[in-house]
């Protein structure tokens, strides 16, 4: 009598990646934060959270209300060392801690965002995908009416990206946007001829993030979480495109010297909340600032 073969579905590369990151998020030991200052009174902010996040964050997380003007609401997310550096071969060495990584960076800062934006250097890893991984945060994101994974937005002048092998560029279930200068559009589109889920956006010559943001909003992206690098962050701030700054400062010195997240005139910021790390993460400080519009 012939035996029936047992067919075991093969896990895709993307499914394996998601499962691995979910396990890391679940197993992380999160010390949580305590509130140092709550300055939300009178500010146009929207609370975000569920019981799990409020317990760890010691209250609600916040974002600005949507701005008018044909551009997405854009937040900037950075971890800096005690001496203000943001560049390191391994960002974990900057000392932000597990709570910052899993609750804020890969969680609350992007849980209500339509897309995550990064510069080419940040997006160059072959297995890079910007998403939310902890099941509690995934549940919150879905309750807020968003797709499981945010759209991926990569800003690049020349298209120096792992398009042929990079996970975000080879996974059809992801929505991906490449923002580039006019002179690079044709070359990148040719490389992506068989990837209809990746859209190349012409942001002018030289590349204008203001033009890019207008284009992205017309594609339905109303809220964007920008995570670096420094060049993209500085351009966003100089062009007046950032509404919220989420800044975590570690208690240790480190990173490449003289690498602040922003290079330019002193920013006029309005603080919303300040939190302090606890337990093994004592000394970590998280602050949320509102960034006023640049006068036209």
C-alpha positions, 0 to 999 in steps of 0.5 A: 500500500502506497504511503502518502507523502507528508508535505511540509510548507517551506518557510520563506526568507521573509517569514523566517526573518519575521519569526526571528525578530518576533522571538527576539522582541518577546525574549528581550528583558524590558526594564521600562521607563519612569516619567521625569516630566509631562509637559503635554498640557496645551500641546496639540498631541495625540496619545498612543498606547495600550495597557502593555505599552503604558505599563512599560512606558509609564503612560501614553506615548504621543505624536503631533496632530497632522499638519496641513500643507500637503506633506506627511506628518514626519517624526525623527527617531535617534539614539545618541551616546552621552557625548552626542554621537549617533554613528556606530558600526553596531548601534547597540553599542551606543547604549540606548538599551533593550527597552528603547530598541523594542518598545520605542525604536521598533515599536511606539515611534512607528506603530502609528506610521504608514511608512519608515524612512531611512537613508541608503546607509541605514537601508543597505543591509541585505536583511533589513526590513523596518517594522514592528515585531513584538506581538503587543505592538503588532496588535496595537498597530492593527487596532490603529487601522494600519497594515501589518508592516509599514511601507519602506522608504529609502532615500538615495542619491545614486541607488547604491542599494542591494536591490538584487538581494536585499530582503525589502527589495525582494519581498512582494508583500512589502510596499517599497518606495525609493526616493532619488534624484532625477538623474538616477531614476532611469537606472534604478527603474531598469534594475527594478523592472521585475519588481512592481511592488517597488516604486521609484520616486523622482525628487528632482535635481538635486534631490529635494525631500520637500518634493519627495514628501509631497509625492509620498503623501499623494501615494497615501503616506500620511505619517512617516517615521524617519530613522536616519542617517544623519544626512537625511535627518539634517535635510529633513530638519533644514527643509522644515519637514519634521514635526516630532523628535524622539531622542534617546540619550544613553549614559555612556560615551561612544560612537564615532566622534563628532557625529550628532544627528543634526548639523545646523543652527540650534533647534528651537524645540518644545519638550512634550515628555521626558522619561528615565530608564530603570533597573539595568537601564538606569541613566538612559533618558528618553525625550519627545520634542515638538519641532516648530515649522520653519518660517517661509 
